[in-house]
């Protein structure tokens, strides 16, 4: 393939760029912002926040791919003492151990969950009402959805197993995901990829004036942005709606590492527990997510979070030195309802040499793994189509 154009320089776009460049393709990436990264950017300044809690799952395909290319970089291991500061919010109180019904082992041995049944109904049949509800809430860490129990049992079970794996699959990039993105950008540039920043492309027609058109195009934007770019309103899929709360506190001995809410989906994580470089000395950086339903407001999610903070971080209001609240709408990956799988999402191959990648398209995996898998698949399809066209020519 002689030429490839990529719209969007986030994790998916950079994965596609490196993969294509390795195959000898001339690649140009157009990124609308002044820096690449998309939702994988890490904020500049004293508090190195990501857009919501971020982790790399070691069991995923991108873990191997990044490692083979030396792109993982240094990781931030969790000290054993911090691992003991995991707390579960259950029946209005914080507990040090998960309830017996939660199931990590009981759900693992329950067989492969059905696609057509919702998770709550399926899990309730062998684990009981309360355990099913708490398992769904715990899985929320990898779902960012207000009602995980209503989603496909197969979909939720996979994420529950990945989130509850022993030893843990979740790992943390030292310095934040921006460090990983920086390494990917450097690798792409070393391979001759041209990355144009502050270059907003409004449509496929707009490419003609930039690079003369021609050659396949990979659209590596959010799904709503892709729908506008491709003028295709059918490009939709359900995602979560989540309140994100970032806090910097004066440190205090005994602060928990994680609070997992088993009464309703919600997650608070002290990211400086594993990576003190994310905040100035003496400060703790906390990132949290609280999913909200269609009828709820951002204030409802914030109130949920503040109740948990009151329980787990005494005096947090007086200790707060910096805070940021936001609402993520359709920016937390795909969720699959009963009767659907990842195969039912918008296809990667859109025809006429256009390919769609990102975390809401037809590719397997958990969270960022969907972006990675779809990017590699898009390049593979483009290479195959180019090879067939060359043969026929």
Number of C-alpha atoms within 10 A of each C-alpha: 20 13 16 25 23 25 27 31 28 25 29 30 31 26 27 31 34 25 19 27 24 13 13 14 19 18 23 20 27 24 25 18 15 10 16 27 25 22 18 21 22 21 14 10 10 12 20 20 25 18 20 21 20 21 16 20 20 14 16 19 14 22 17 13 14 15 11 10 11 13 18 23 14 13 15 19 13 16 11 9 9 16 14 13 17 18 21 23 23 16 10 13 13 18 15 13 12 17 14 10 17 19 20 17 13 15 21 15 9 13 8 12 20 16 19 16 19 23 27 26 17 20 26 14 10 13 19 14 14 17 22 24 24 25 27 31 25 26 26 29 23 22 28 30 29 22 19 29 24 18 25 26 27 24 25 28 22 17 21 24 16 20 20 16 15 9 6 12 16 15 17 20 20 20 19 24 25 23 20 23 24 16 15 24 25 13 19 24 16 12 18 17 22 17 22 19 16 13 16 14 16 15 14 15 12 13 17 11 8 11 10 9 16 12 15 23 24 27 29 31 24 21 24 17 14 23 15 13 17 17 12 11 10 9 19 17 17 15 20 23 24 28 26 25 23 23 22 23 21 16 16 15 5 11 16 20 22 23 24 25 27 27 19 21 27 29 27 26 19 23 26 22 24 21 21 18 18 23 21 16 10 10 21 25 26 24 24 24 30 28 28 26 15 8 6 12 14 20 14 16 23 21 12 20 21 16 11 20 16 12 15 22 16 13 13 19 13 9 17 15 13 12 13 10 15 17 21 18 12 19 19 23 24 26 25 24 22 18 15 17 18 18 11 13 19 19 18 21 18 13 9 9 16 19 23 30 33 30 30 32 26 23 25 17 21 22 23 23 23 25 30 28 24 30 32 20 20 25 26 16 16 22 19 13 15 17 13 11 10 10 8 7 6
